[in-house]
Amino acid sequence: MFFHLDPLWAEPEIDFVGIDNYMPLSDWRDWFEHRDAAEGWPAIYDRAYLQANIAGGEGFDWFYASAADRSAQVRTPITDGSASKPWVFRYKDLRAWWFNPHYNRPGGVESGTPTAWAPESKPIWFTELGCPAIDRGTNQPNVFFDPKSSESSTPHFSRGWRDDAIQRAYLEATYLWWGEAANNPISVVYGGRMVHVPECAAWTWDARPYPFFPALTDVWPDGANWRLGHWLTGRLGAVSLAALVRHLCIRAGLPEDRIDVTGLWGAVEGYAITALESPRASITTLSRHFGFDAVETEGLIRFIMRGRASVATLVPDDLVAAREGDVLELTRGQETELPQALKWQVARADEDYDAALVEARRITVDTTRIASESFPMAVPPEEAERRCRRALMEAWVGRETAAFRLPPSRLALDPADAIKLEHDGRLVDLRLVSIADAEARGIEAVRQDRAIYDLPPGDPRAASLTRAVVFGAPDAVLMDLPQLTEDQPAHRPFAAAHAVPWPGEMAVFRSPSTDGFELLTTFGSRARIGALVSDFFAGPTSRFDLGNALVVDLLTGTLESVTDLTLFGGANALAIESAPGVWEIVQAGAADLLAPGLIV
């Protein structure tokens, strides 16, 4: 084992240690029985979970010895035997690498002389730091999806769908963690932090203008890779849901230390408050769209995403009997009271905030009700469709409600907590919606299904953009031609112009000098201008020339054959410039198309 780059880091001309940081911060799997979920972490987006794996987890505490071990989550601890320096094998242990002298181990035996690296001598910069916007991207941030590349791959256990939220969660967790003084020691050599956060570069920002990149794939062929890639363009400008809710709470007058938004994740690309309304009403709109609850507990207003694991299991003996009625009251709503379909209207940030409609629908139900809602926020349509399906399924799952009473000893339970209640020999998942405290705690709860909070997004919809029309200088020709018809003044020249795209109208100005131009006339017809493909040889005048053929390559437009009678009326007259400023008029009776734009 060798510290092979230490001679480079020790060079006086090198000012910092550069690392491309794509280290995994999660080991998340399907369903809720895998090891990290069993340890109590609520979701892969949870900031505390991700930060626990910056200096922990895979690459620090343990590793997978094989693909089979990874699949079965058989974790091998990282140790160093009798040498007791496990940090030399921990690629995440930046602190130990930075703090300690380095000793090579040729043949597995530690050298008695350290390398040229001096502990704490130089700061660490993350020259690249990023995560793809793909499902479970934090499991393996160093891979990218590109069907045209032999190195294309998706992260471990990713389901391959777009997920902007995990990219944002990765960056927020990393930057905030290294920004904490306790995690980022100060060097006694140069007096700065170990990781110089201001110079850590998030990968990647693209200079191509969003949303034209990635939408215009005919201009930029790699635009299709943006959906699942590391690009921050079009994503970094969004505001995190947690920051938005905190801001609204502060506007309502709540002290910042009484607000807890650590249980929220996701981002909002745009949110418009279109009427005079309270911050609570604005938060309620966000709650409906994203699926979270607010609860007052322990002196805080805490916001929590739904779909969490249960915090307690209750059996009938835990319930308190009421003076009247049953110990447990279960209610199931009528199907006819529920919507068969739910339609949401949102805005698209990649289409100049035009409206987009998404829909979720149930098929085999005995109801025909359709509910519609409009949200004043910008959301990718595929993500809006996922949330719309979640809301519809919430309504159907939540038609089963429960009411019961608990003793004061269950004071730890709060609204929004999830529990399991034993009933008829099975465990029912419930989410508490309200608690009334008296001699006993009156509980109202609704049925919960955690699976509906982990749904796939909808199908991607290509953005339809209005391209800016750029008008260039036209090809203009002034022609001194003979009088062609009696209604044309004999002393006036002719003007012809061609442009792509055609602006609709051209103006002709005149002046005896280079200034003081005045408008002479306007015209709206684009001239059919072309070039001769071959020489046009001399021939008879004032009668038919049956020997020569005139082959013309037209820029736009076409010609058509006409009868002799129409020809005598002046049709198909062509002005040909045989020499600079020298024009002659010919007429064509028969016109044949040789190729697109090529006419004889």
C-alpha positions in Angstrom: 0.0 0.0 0.0 1.5 3.3 -1.1 0.5 7.0 -0.7 1.6 7.5 -4.3 0.4 11.1 -4.7 2.2 12.4 -1.6 5.2 13.7 -3.6 2.8 15.8 -5.6 0.9 17.2 -2.6 4.2 18.0 -0.9 5.4 20.2 -3.8 5.7 23.9 -2.8 4.0 24.9 -6.1 0.9 22.9 -5.1 -1.4 25.0 -3.0 -4.2 22.5 -2.1 -5.1 18.8 -2.2 -7.8 18.3 -5.0 -10.4 15.6 -4.7 -13.2 14.7 -7.0 -15.8 13.9 -4.3 -18.4 11.4 -5.5 -18.5 9.4 -2.3 -21.7 7.4 -1.5 -23.9 8.8 1.2 -26.6 6.1 1.4 -27.3 2.4 1.0 -31.1 2.6 0.3 -33.1 -0.3 -1.1 -36.6 -1.2 -2.1 -39.4 -1.4 0.6 -38.8 -0.8 4.3 -37.0 -3.9 5.6 -33.4 -3.1 4.5 -30.8 -2.3 7.1 -30.8 1.5 7.0 -34.6 1.7 7.2 -34.6 -0.8 10.0 -32.2 1.5 11.9 -34.9 4.1 12.0 -33.9 6.5 9.2 -37.1 7.9 7.7 -36.1 8.3 4.0 -33.1 8.5 1.7 -33.6 12.3 1.6 -33.3 12.8 5.3 -30.4 15.2 5.9 -29.3 13.6 9.2 -29.1 10.2 7.4 -27.0 11.5 4.5 -24.7 13.5 6.9 -24.2 10.4 9.0 -22.6 8.8 6.0 -20.1 11.6 5.2 -17.8 10.4 7.9 -19.4 7.0 8.3 -21.1 4.2 6.5 -19.7 2.6 3.4 -16.0 3.5 2.8 -15.6 4.5 6.5 -17.0 1.9 8.8 -17.5 -1.0 6.4 -17.3 -2.1 2.8 -18.9 -4.7 0.5 -16.4 -7.5 -0.4 -18.4 -8.6 -3.4 -21.5 -7.9 -5.5 -23.3 -10.7 -3.6 -22.5 -9.1 -0.3 -23.8 -5.8 -1.5 -27.1 -7.5 -2.6 -27.4 -9.2 0.7 -26.1 -6.2 2.7 -23.3 -8.3 4.3 -21.1 -5.5 5.5 -17.4 -6.2 6.3 -15.8 -3.8 8.9 -12.8 -1.8 7.8 -9.9 -2.8 10.0 -6.1 -2.8 9.9 -5.1 -5.7 12.1 -2.3 -5.1 14.5 -1.2 -1.9 12.8 -4.4 -0.3 14.2 -4.6 2.3 11.5 -7.9 1.6 9.7 -8.0 5.1 8.3 -5.5 4.2 5.7 -8.2 2.1 4.0 -11.1 4.5 4.6 -11.4 6.6 1.6 -13.9 8.8 3.4 -11.7 9.5 6.4 -10.3 12.8 5.2 -9.6 14.0 8.8 -7.3 11.2 9.7 -5.5 11.4 6.3 -5.0 15.1 6.7 -4.0 14.9 10.4 -1.5 12.1 10.3 1.9 11.4 8.7 1.8 8.8 6.0 3.9 5.6 5.9 4.1 3.4 2.8 3.8 -0.3 3.2 5.9 -2.1 0.6 5.1 -5.8 0.7 2.5 -5.1 3.4 5.2 -3.9 5.9 5.0 -0.4 7.2 8.1 1.7 6.3 9.9 3.4 9.2 10.1 6.7 7.3 7.1 8.9 6.5 6.4 10.2 3.1 6.9 13.8 2.0 3.4 14.7 3.2 3.4 17.1 6.2 0.2 16.8 8.3 -2.2 19.8 8.1 0.1 21.4 5.6 -2.5 22.2 2.9 -6.3 22.6 2.6 -8.5 20.1 0.7 -10.6 21.3 -2.2 -13.4 19.3 -3.7 -12.6 20.0 -7.3 -15.8 18.2 -8.2 -18.7 17.5 -6.0 -22.0 16.1 -7.3 -24.8 13.6 -7.6 -26.9 12.6 -10.5 -30.6 13.6 -10.5 -31.7 10.0 -10.6 -33.5 7.8 -8.1 -31.1 6.8 -5.2 -28.3 8.8 -6.8 -26.6 9.1 -3.4 -26.1 5.3 -3.4 -23.4 5.8 -6.1 -22.9 9.4 -7.1 -20.0 8.8 -9.5 -22.0 7.1 -12.3 -23.8 8.7 -15.1 -26.5 7.6 -17.5 -25.8 7.9 -21.2 -27.2 5.3 -23.6 -24.5 6.2 -26.1 -21.6 5.5 -23.8 -20.1 2.2 -22.9 -19.6 3.5 -19.3 -23.3 4.4 -18.9 -24.7 3.1 -15.6 -27.3 3.8 -12.9 -26.6 3.9 -9.2 -26.8 0.8 -7.1 -30.5 -0.3 -6.6 -31.8 2.8 -8.6 -35.1 2.4 -10.3 -33.9 4.6 -13.1 -36.4 7.5 -12.8 -35.7 11.2 -12.5 -35.3 12.6 -9.0 -34.2 16.2 -8.6 -34.8 16.1 -4.8 -32.0 13.6 -4.1 -29.4 15.7 -6.0 -30.4 18.7 -3.9 -30.4 16.7 -0.7 -26.9 15.4 -1.4 -25.5 18.9 -2.1 -27.2 20.5 0.9 -26.1 17.7 3.3 -22.5 17.9 2.1 -22.0 21.7 2.0 -23.8 22.2 5.4 -21.8 19.4 7.1 -18.4 20.7 6.0 -19.6 24.2 6.9 -19.9 23.1 10.6 -16.7 24.0 12.6 -16.9 20.7 14.5 -16.6 18.7 11.3 -13.9 20.9 9.7 -10.9 21.5 11.9 -8.4 24.4 11.6 -4.8 23.8 10.6 -2.1 24.8 12.9 0.1 25.3 9.9 -1.8 27.7 7.6 -4.6 28.7 10.0 -7.5 27.7 7.7 -10.1 25.0 7.7 -9.2 21.5 6.5 -11.8 21.6 3.7 -11.9 25.0 2.1 -15.6 25.1 1.4 -15.7 28.3 -0.7 -13.6 26.6 -3.4 -15.5 23.3 -3.5 -17.1 23.2 -7.0 -20.5 21.6 -7.5 -20.6 19.5 -10.7 -22.0 20.6 -13.0 -23.2 24.0 -14.3 -23.7 24.3 -18.0 -23.2 27.7 -19.8 -25.8 26.7 -22.5 -29.0 28.6 -21.8 -31.8 26.8 -20.0 -34.4 25.7 -21.0 -33.2 25.7 -24.6 -30.6 23.3 -23.3 -31.7 20.6 -22.8 -34.9 21.0 -24.9 -33.3 21.7 -28.3 -31.8 18.3 -28.9 -31.4 19.1 -32.6 -28.9 21.8 -31.6 -27.3 19.9 -28.6 -27.5 16.1 -29.0 -26.6 15.5 -25.3 -29.7 17.3 -24.1 -31.5 14.0 -23.5 -28.9 13.1 -20.8 -29.9 16.2 -18.7 -32.9 14.5 -17.1 -30.9 11.9 -15.1 -27.5 13.6 -15.2 -25.4 15.7 -12.8 -26.5 19.0 -14.4 -27.4 21.8 -11.9 -28.6 24.1 -14.8 -32.4 24.4 -14.4 -32.4 22.9 -10.9 -30.2 25.0 -8.7 -32.5 28.0 -9.0 -35.2 26.2 -7.2 -35.8 26.8 -3.5 -35.9 23.9 -1.0 -39.3 23.2 0.5 -37.9 23.4 4.0 -36.5 26.9 3.3 -39.8 28.1 1.8 -41.9 26.8 4.7 -39.4 28.4 7.2 -39.7 31.7 5.3 -43.5 31.7 5.5 -43.4 30.9 9.2 -41.1 33.8 9.8 -43.4 36.1 7.8 -46.2 34.9 10.1 -44.2 36.2 13.1 -42.9 32.8 14.5 -39.4 33.0 16.1 -36.9 31.1 14.0 -35.9 28.9 16.9 -39.5 27.6 17.2 -39.6 26.3 13.7 -38.4 22.8 12.8 -38.3 22.0 9.1 -35.7 19.2 9.2 -38.4 16.7 8.4 -39.1 18.2 5.0 -37.4 17.6 1.6 -37.9 18.4 -2.0 -37.8 21.7 -3.9 -40.1 24.3 -5.5 -39.1 25.7 -8.9 -41.5 28.6 -8.4 -44.3 29.5 -6.1 -46.7 32.5 -6.6 -48.9 33.9 -3.9 -51.6 35.4 -6.1 -53.9 36.8 -3.5 -54.0 38.3 -0.1 -53.8 35.3 2.1 -52.2 34.3 5.4 -48.9 32.4 5.5 -50.8 29.5 7.0 -53.0 29.3 3.8 -49.8 29.3 1.7 -48.3 26.5 3.8 -51.6 24.5 3.5 -51.3 24.7 -0.3 -47.7 23.4 -0.1 -48.8 20.7 2.4 -51.5 19.4 0.0 -49.1 19.3 -2.9 -46.1 17.7 -1.2 -47.8 15.6 1.4 -46.6 16.8 4.8 -48.1 17.7 8.2 -47.5 20.4 10.8 -47.6 19.7 14.5 -47.0 21.7 17.6 -44.8 19.6 20.0 -42.2 20.3 22.6 -42.5 24.0 22.1 -41.8 23.8 18.3 -43.9 23.9 15.2 -42.6 20.8 13.5 -43.2 20.0 9.8 -43.0 16.3 8.9 -43.3 14.5 5.5 -45.9 11.7 5.5 -45.1 8.0 4.9 -42.9 7.5 7.9 -42.4 4.3 9.9 -44.6 3.7 12.9 -43.3 4.9 16.3 -45.5 2.6 18.4 -47.6 -0.6 18.2 -50.9 -0.6 20.1 -53.1 -3.5 21.1 -56.7 -3.4 22.4 -55.6 -3.5 26.0 -53.7 -0.2 25.5 -57.0 1.6 24.7 -59.2 3.4 27.3 -62.9 2.6 27.2 -65.3 5.5 26.9 -68.3 6.0 29.1 -70.5 5.5 26.1 -69.7 3.7 22.9 -67.1 1.3 21.8 -63.4 1.2 22.8 -62.5 1.5 19.1 -64.6 3.1 16.4 -63.6 2.3 12.8 -65.3 4.1 9.9 -65.1 3.4 6.2 -66.2 6.1 3.8 -68.5 5.4 0.8 -66.9 5.0 -2.6 -69.4 7.5 -4.1 -67.9 10.2 -1.8 -64.5 9.8 -3.3 -63.1 11.0 -6.6 -62.5 8.5 -9.4 -60.0 11.0 -11.0 -58.0 13.9 -9.7 -56.7 16.6 -12.0 -54.0 19.1 -11.0 -52.9 22.2 -12.9 -49.4 23.4 -12.4 -46.9 25.6 -14.2 -43.8 24.5 -16.2 -40.6 26.3 -15.6 -39.1 24.9 -18.8 -42.0 26.3 -20.9 -42.1 30.0 -19.8 -44.4 29.0 -16.9 -47.2 27.8 -19.2 -49.9 25.7 -17.5 -49.6 21.9 -17.5 -52.4 19.5 -16.5 -51.7 16.1 -14.9 -54.2 13.5 -13.9 -54.5 10.4 -11.7 -57.4 8.0 -12.1 -58.8 4.8 -10.6 -60.5 2.4 -13.0 -62.4 -0.3 -11.1 -64.4 1.9 -8.6 -68.1 2.7 -8.2 -67.8 6.4 -8.5 -67.6 8.9 -11.4 -66.6 12.1 -9.4 -63.7 14.1 -10.8 -61.9 16.6 -8.6 -59.7 19.4 -9.9 -57.2 21.6 -8.2 -54.9 24.4 -9.3 -51.5 25.0 -7.7 -49.7 28.3 -8.2 -46.3 26.6 -8.5 -43.8 25.5 -11.1 -43.3 21.7 -11.1 -41.9 19.3 -13.7 -45.0 17.5 -15.1 -43.6 14.0 -14.3 -43.1 15.0 -10.7 -46.6 16.7 -10.5 -48.1 13.5 -11.8 -46.4 11.4 -9.1 -47.8 13.8 -6.4 -51.2 13.8 -7.9 -51.3 10.0 -7.8 -50.2 10.1 -4.2 -53.0 12.5 -3.3 -55.6 10.4 -5.0 -54.4 7.2 -3.3 -54.2 9.1 0.0 -57.9 9.9 -0.3 -58.8 6.3 -1.0 -56.6 4.8 1.7 -57.6 7.5 4.1 -61.3 6.7 3.8 -60.7 4.3 6.6 -60.6 6.2 9.9 -60.3 5.3 13.5 -61.3 7.0 16.8 -60.1 5.7 20.2 -58.8 6.9 23.5 -55.4 6.4 25.1 -54.2 6.8 28.7 -52.0 9.9 29.6 -49.0 7.5 29.7 -49.1 7.7 25.9 -48.2 11.4 26.1 -45.3 10.9 23.7 -47.6 10.4 20.7 -48.1 13.5 18.6 -50.4 14.3 15.6 -48.7 13.1 12.4 -47.1 10.2 14.1 -47.6 6.8 12.5 -48.6 3.8 14.6 -49.7 0.2 14.2 -52.9 -0.8 15.8 -53.8 -4.5 16.3 -57.3 -5.3 15.2 -58.9 -8.6 14.3 -55.6 -10.4 14.4 -53.8 -8.0 12.0 -51.8 -4.8 12.3 -53.3 -1.7 10.8 -51.1 1.2 9.8 -52.6 4.5 11.0 -51.5 8.2 10.9 -52.7 10.3 13.8 -54.5 13.5 12.7 -55.7 15.0 15.9 -55.4 14.5 19.7 -57.7 15.9 22.3 -56.2 15.8 25.8 -58.6 15.4 28.8 -58.8 12.6 31.4 -57.8 10.4 28.5 -56.3 11.3 25.1 -58.9 11.3 22.4 -57.3 10.1 19.1 -58.5 10.5 15.6 -56.5 8.7 12.9 -56.6 7.7 9.2 -55.3 4.6 7.5 -51.8 4.9 6.0 -50.0 3.0 3.3 -46.3 3.8 3.2 -46.0 2.5 -0.4 -48.0 5.4 -1.8 -45.2 7.9 -0.8 -42.6 6.1 -2.9 -44.4 6.1 -6.3 -42.6 6.4 -9.7 -43.0 9.7 -11.5 -45.1 10.1 -14.6 -43.8 9.8 -18.2 -41.5 12.7 -19.2 -42.9 15.4 -21.4 -40.7 17.2 -23.9 -40.8 20.9 -23.5 -42.3 22.9 -26.4 -40.3 26.1 -26.7 -40.9 29.1 -28.9 -37.7 29.8 -30.6 -36.5 33.4 -31.1 -36.8 34.4 -34.7 -33.6 36.2 -35.9 -33.9 38.3 -39.0 -30.7 38.7 -41.0 -29.9 41.2 -43.7 -31.8 40.3 -46.9 -30.4 39.7 -50.4 -31.6 42.8 -52.2 -31.2 43.5 -55.9 -31.9 46.7 -57.8 -32.7 46.2 -61.5 -32.9 48.7 -64.3 -35.4 46.8 -66.5 -37.5 47.8 -69.5 -41.2 48.5 -68.9 -42.9 45.2 -68.6 -46.5 46.2 -68.4 -48.4 49.4 -69.1 -49.3 50.0 -65.5 -45.6 50.3 -64.5 -43.9 53.7 -64.8 -41.1 53.5 -67.3 -38.6 55.5 -65.3 -38.6 53.5 -62.1 -36.2 50.7 -61.3 -37.3 47.4 -59.9 -36.3 46.1 -56.4 -36.3 42.4 -55.4 -35.4 40.9 -52.0 -35.0 37.5 -50.5 -34.6 36.5 -46.8 -35.0 33.4 -44.6 -37.0 33.8 -42.5 -39.1 36.4 -44.4 -40.0 39.3 -42.1 -43.3 39.9 -43.9 -42.5 43.3 -45.4 -39.6 45.2 -46.9 -39.1 48.9 -47.0 -37.3 50.9 -49.7 -35.7 54.2 -48.7 -33.9 56.7 -51.0 -31.5 59.5 -50.5 -29.2 61.5 -52.8 -26.4 61.1 -50.2 -25.5 58.7 -47.4 -28.0 60.3 -44.9 -31.5 61.8 -44.9 -33.2 58.7 -46.2 -36.9 58.9 -46.8 -39.4 56.1 -47.3 -40.1 55.4 -51.0 -42.3 52.3 -50.8 -42.8 48.9 -49.2 -43.5 45.5 -50.6 -44.5 42.2 -48.9 -43.7 39.6 -51.6 -40.5 37.6 -51.4 -38.8 37.4 -54.8 -37.9 34.1 -56.4 -34.1 34.6 -56.7 -31.7 32.0 -58.0 -28.5 31.4 -59.9 -27.9 29.8 -63.3 -26.5 26.4 -63.0 -24.8 26.6 -66.5 -24.1 29.2 -69.1 -27.1 30.6 -71.0 -26.1 30.7 -74.6 -27.1 33.3 -77.2 -30.3 32.7 -79.0 -33.1 34.4 -81.0 -35.0 37.4 -79.6 -38.8 38.2 -79.7 -39.6 34.6 -80.5 -39.4 31.0 -79.1 -35.9 29.6 -78.5 -36.3 25.8 -78.8 -32.6 25.1 -78.7 -31.4 26.5 -75.3 -32.4 25.3 -71.8 -32.2 27.6 -68.8 -31.3 25.7 -65.6 -32.0 27.7 -62.5 -31.2 26.9 -58.8 -33.8 28.8 -56.8 -33.3 29.8 -53.2 -37.0 29.4 -52.5 -40.2 28.9 -54.4 -40.8 27.2 -57.7 -42.0 27.9 -61.3 -44.8 26.2 -63.3 -45.4 25.7 -67.0 -47.9 28.0 -68.7 -49.8 28.0 -72.1 -48.6 30.1 -75.0 -51.6 32.4 -74.6 -50.7 33.0 -70.9 -47.1 33.5 -71.9 -48.0 36.2 -74.4 -49.8 37.9 -71.5 -46.5 38.4 -69.7 -46.4 35.3 -67.5 -43.1 33.6 -66.3 -41.0 36.7 -67.1 -37.4 36.2 -65.7 -34.8 39.0 -65.3 -31.3 37.6 -66.0 -28.1 39.5 -65.1 -25.7 38.6 -67.9 -23.1 41.1 -66.7 -22.9 43.4 -63.7 -25.8 45.8 -64.1 -26.8 44.4 -67.5 -30.2 42.7 -67.5 -32.3 41.0 -70.1 -35.8 39.6 -70.0 -36.8 36.1 -71.0 -40.0 34.1 -70.6 -40.3 30.4 -69.9 -43.2 28.4 -71.3 -42.3 25.0 -69.9 -40.8 24.5 -66.5 -39.6 21.1 -65.3 -38.3 20.2 -61.8 -35.0 18.3 -61.9 -34.3 18.3 -58.2 -35.5 20.3 -55.1 -35.0 23.9 -56.1 -33.5 23.0 -59.5 -35.7 23.9 -62.4 -35.2 23.8 -66.2 
